[in-house]
Each structure stands twice: as structure tokens, then as C-alpha cells.
Amino acid sequence: MTAARTACQNRPMPASRSPVPDFLYGTAWKEERTAPLTELALGAGFRGIDTANQRKHYFEAGVGHALAAAYRAGVVTREQLFLQTKFTYQPGQDHRLPYDPAASYSIQVAQSLASSLEHLGTDYVDSYVLHGPVSGYGWTPADAATWEAMIRERNAGRARFLGVSNVRRHHLEQMEVTRAEMPSFVQNRCYARFGWDRDVRLFCRERNIVYQGFSLLTANPEVLRDRLVTFLGMELHATPAQIVFAFSLAVGMLPLTGTSDSDHMKQDLAARQLKLAPDTVQMIESLAG
Ligand SMILES: NC(=O)c1ccc[n+]([C@@H]2O[C@H](COP(=O)([O-])OP(=O)(O)OC[C@H]3O[C@@H](n4cnc5c(N)ncnc54)[C@H](OP(=O)(O)O)[C@@H]3O)[C@@H](O)[C@H]2O)c1
């Protein structure tokens, strides 16, 4: 277990609530298959689910249907699960908004989270994530107001932890400079050609923030074809995808997968058992960036 994850788990929380898992199942882009695939993922052993109240890319209510079915079937209880959802600004949404766009950010956050809790059939989420800042250039007053609103929701018990997504290092540095509360999670697309988001990962590691990596496979097709990765796969009887996930875990990431394939679900989870030597991890880390 990484230092970052240990630190996150050490934050006060009732003993009955789930720890931060070591893999997240992502539910984007599944539309009417969201419920059956989420149920399949829970059956395969995933205990962390990532979604968003952004109907354009996610069907959050479908996740809720899968959870209800899994509870009914005795597959898992709410307390054994780590549920993560997101607040998405209007430009990232289509017409199916979970809030009144004319309202203040504070009200939008409260309305969006209330709707998420209804979709997911719960009275709290384990992690509530700002889907992305308003601007790529910096942490704006709008972000600060939204973040404050998210903190209020967390303090009211409707979320255990907070996170930010799609951020660059300067966003996080600005949060720190303005003395904003720092997130427990950062969720970013992880490109090998940028040192696997090295700048942001280092920032997170130094502050015990858990880095969640998505698109580990789709953003890095050149890594999946790489000779070292192919060779390691043969040596460890693993697929290149499994080597990438094992690498991500070895460097302290919390990886996401959104696979729609039941064999891949099992393979992705099995990657947790693969052990890579430290020099191998270093070689993969510097493969492309
Ligand atoms: N915060 C954000 O803005 C943001 C943005 C994008 C995504 N996300 C989150 O991250 C989740 C994951 O998204 P993603 O971008 O990483 O892509 P993804 O939707 O998970 O796609 C993964 C791809 O890898 C393949 N795959 C997975 N496991 C494999 C394996 N063991 N062997 C071979 N192929 C495998 C899948 O194909 P098969 O289906 O055939 O296995 C799929 O084509 C999303 O569902 C969402 O929850 C967040």
C-alpha cells in the first residue's frame, strides 16, 4: 500500500466505512449497458466505482440500479463500497443538467450532489470530485467558490473525501498558494509521453494526495506495443495491459479501468498481484517521457 493511500485512509472515518480501494471501475460511455456492466464489475470483485452527474458521458442512475441489484443479491453492502462521483460545470454538460444553471455555484453543487445521492441510492459518497477547473490556465474565483461549496457538502457528511480532476500542476500550486484546502484525490488522464503525468504525481506524492490515473491504456498505445512491456508480459505470463496496471500500482497510482469485457475485468484486477522489480518500474516510467 502506498504512503499516499495510507495517509488518506488515516483520515478520520467511521470504522464501518470502506477503505480507499486499489482499483476503480469507471462507468463512462456505457449508456444503457451501465447497469449490467457495473453489476458485472462488482461481481468480478471491484469495490470502487467512479461515475459523474454528467449525463452527456455517464448514466449515473444506471450505476444506482446496479448497486441496488448487487445489494439485493448479497454481492456487496454499501459499507464495503467506495463510490465516487463528480460535479461538472455547465460547459461540460449537455441539456440534461442536474442543477439550475442560473443559480450560484454553491447551489449548483448542492443540487448536483443531491441528485447524485438520489441516483446512487445513498446518503453519502466516498469521494466527490470537481470534474475540471473552469480554465486550463489557472484556479479561478469560480473554482474557489465551487470548491468551498464542495467542502460544505463534505462537512455536512454527504461526502467523505474531495478530489479534483483534469488539473495541471499550476492549478494545484495555486490552490496551495491561496491556502485552499488541498484535495484527497487528483484524477487525471495519464500520458506516458509526459512521464506518466510526472509533475502532478510528484506534487501529489509530496502531499499525500492519492493520484488516480485514467486512460492508462487508451492514452498509451505505444507502451502496449513496447518491446520491454511485451517481454515482461511473456516473462510474467501477463498481458501488456496488465503490465501497465501493475506499473501504475507500483508507482503509487490508483488506476481506473472502464473495460466492458468480463475477462478483462478479471485480468485488470489480477494485475494487482504482479510484482515488478524497482529497476523495471523505473524503466517503464522513463519509456516515453
Ligand atoms: N475525470 C475525467 O474527466 C475522466 C475522463 C475519462 C475517463 N474517466 C474515468 O475513467 C474511466 C476509465 O476510462 P479510460 O479513459 O481509462 O478508458 P476506458 O473506457 O476504461 O477504456 C479502456 C480501454 O482499454 C481496454 N481494456 C481494459 N482492460 C483491458 C485489458 N485487460 N486488456 C485489453 N484491453 C483492455 C478496453 O477495452 P474492453 O472494453 O474491450 O476491455 C477499453 O477499450 C472512465 O470510465 C471514467 O470513469 C474520467
The ligand as an SDF file (V2000), in Angstrom:
LIG
                    3D

 48 52  0  0  0  0  0  0  0  0999 V2000
  -12.2320   12.7440  -14.9630 N   0  0  0  0  0  0  0  0  0  0  0  0
  -12.3980   12.6480  -16.2550 C   0  0  0  0  0  0  0  0  0  0  0  0
  -12.5080   13.6550  -16.9790 O   0  0  0  0  0  0  0  0  0  0  0  0
  -12.4390   11.2870  -16.9040 C   0  0  0  0  0  0  0  0  0  0  0  0
  -12.2340   11.1870  -18.2820 C   0  0  0  0  0  0  0  0  0  0  0  0
  -12.2310    9.9240  -18.8610 C   0  0  0  0  0  0  0  0  0  0  0  0
  -12.4670    8.8070  -18.0730 C   0  0  0  0  0  0  0  0  0  0  0  0
  -12.6820    8.9380  -16.7310 N   0  0  0  0  0  0  0  0  0  0  0  0
  -12.9850    7.7610  -15.8950 C   0  0  0  0  0  0  0  0  0  0  0  0
  -12.0380    6.7500  -16.1510 O   0  0  0  0  0  0  0  0  0  0  0  0
  -12.7120    5.5640  -16.5670 C   0  0  0  0  0  0  0  0  0  0  0  0
  -11.8150    4.7790  -17.4730 C   0  0  0  0  0  0  0  0  0  0  0  0
  -11.6840    5.4760  -18.6900 O   0  0  0  0  0  0  0  0  0  0  0  0
  -10.4390    5.2840  -19.6630 P   0  0  0  0  0  0  0  0  0  0  0  0
  -10.2640    6.5540  -20.3910 O   0  0  0  0  0  0  0  0  0  0  0  0
   -9.3140    4.7280  -18.8560 O   0  0  0  0  0  0  0  0  0  0  0  0
  -10.8310    4.3050  -20.7500 O   0  0  0  0  0  0  0  0  0  0  0  0
  -11.7530    3.0510  -20.7260 P   0  0  0  0  0  0  0  0  0  0  0  0
  -13.1160    3.4530  -21.0900 O   0  0  0  0  0  0  0  0  0  0  0  0
  -11.5340    2.3430  -19.4750 O   0  0  0  0  0  0  0  0  0  0  0  0
  -11.1860    2.2150  -21.8940 O   0  0  0  0  0  0  0  0  0  0  0  0
  -10.2650    1.2600  -21.6180 C   0  0  0  0  0  0  0  0  0  0  0  0
   -9.9590    0.5470  -22.9060 C   0  0  0  0  0  0  0  0  0  0  0  0
   -8.9960   -0.4180  -22.5800 O   0  0  0  0  0  0  0  0  0  0  0  0
   -9.4900   -1.7010  -22.9030 C   0  0  0  0  0  0  0  0  0  0  0  0
   -9.0830   -2.6210  -21.8230 N   0  0  0  0  0  0  0  0  0  0  0  0
   -9.3150   -2.5590  -20.4980 C   0  0  0  0  0  0  0  0  0  0  0  0
   -8.7340   -3.5870  -19.8650 N   0  0  0  0  0  0  0  0  0  0  0  0
   -8.1020   -4.2880  -20.8140 C   0  0  0  0  0  0  0  0  0  0  0  0
   -7.3190   -5.4500  -20.8040 C   0  0  0  0  0  0  0  0  0  0  0  0
   -7.0690   -6.1140  -19.6550 N   0  0  0  0  0  0  0  0  0  0  0  0
   -6.8190   -5.9090  -21.9760 N   0  0  0  0  0  0  0  0  0  0  0  0
   -7.0680   -5.2550  -23.1410 C   0  0  0  0  0  0  0  0  0  0  0  0
   -7.8070   -4.1500  -23.2160 N   0  0  0  0  0  0  0  0  0  0  0  0
   -8.3290   -3.6790  -22.0670 C   0  0  0  0  0  0  0  0  0  0  0  0
  -10.9730   -1.5830  -23.0000 C   0  0  0  0  0  0  0  0  0  0  0  0
  -11.4760   -2.4980  -23.9400 O   0  0  0  0  0  0  0  0  0  0  0  0
  -12.5140   -3.6420  -23.4750 P   0  0  0  0  0  0  0  0  0  0  0  0
  -13.7570   -2.9330  -23.0990 O   0  0  0  0  0  0  0  0  0  0  0  0
  -12.6440   -4.4970  -24.6810 O   0  0  0  0  0  0  0  0  0  0  0  0
  -11.8680   -4.3480  -22.3380 O   0  0  0  0  0  0  0  0  0  0  0  0
  -11.1680   -0.1470  -23.4890 C   0  0  0  0  0  0  0  0  0  0  0  0
  -11.0770   -0.0750  -24.8820 O   0  0  0  0  0  0  0  0  0  0  0  0
  -13.9960    6.0690  -17.1820 C   0  0  0  0  0  0  0  0  0  0  0  0
  -14.9960    5.0900  -17.2540 O   0  0  0  0  0  0  0  0  0  0  0  0
  -14.3470    7.1760  -16.2320 C   0  0  0  0  0  0  0  0  0  0  0  0
  -14.9580    6.6480  -15.0730 O   0  0  0  0  0  0  0  0  0  0  0  0
  -12.6480   10.1560  -16.1360 C   0  0  0  0  0  0  0  0  0  0  0  0
  1  2  1  0
  2  3  2  0
  2  4  1  0
  4  5  1  0
  4 48  2  0
  5  6  2  0
  6  7  1  0
  7  8  2  0
  8  9  1  0
  8 48  1  0
  9 10  1  0
  9 46  1  0
 10 11  1  0
 11 12  1  0
 11 44  1  0
 12 13  1  0
 13 14  1  0
 14 15  2  0
 14 16  1  0
 14 17  1  0
 17 18  1  0
 18 19  2  0
 18 20  1  0
 18 21  1  0
 21 22  1  0
 22 23  1  0
 23 24  1  0
 23 42  1  0
 24 25  1  0
 25 26  1  0
 25 36  1  0
 26 27  1  0
 26 35  1  0
 27 28  2  0
 28 29  1  0
 29 30  1  0
 29 35  2  0
 30 31  1  0
 30 32  2  0
 32 33  1  0
 33 34  2  0
 34 35  1  0
 36 37  1  0
 36 42  1  0
 37 38  1  0
 38 39  2  0
 38 40  1  0
 38 41  1  0
 42 43  1  0
 44 45  1  0
 44 46  1  0
 46 47  1  0
M  CHG  2   8   1  16  -1
M  END
$$$$
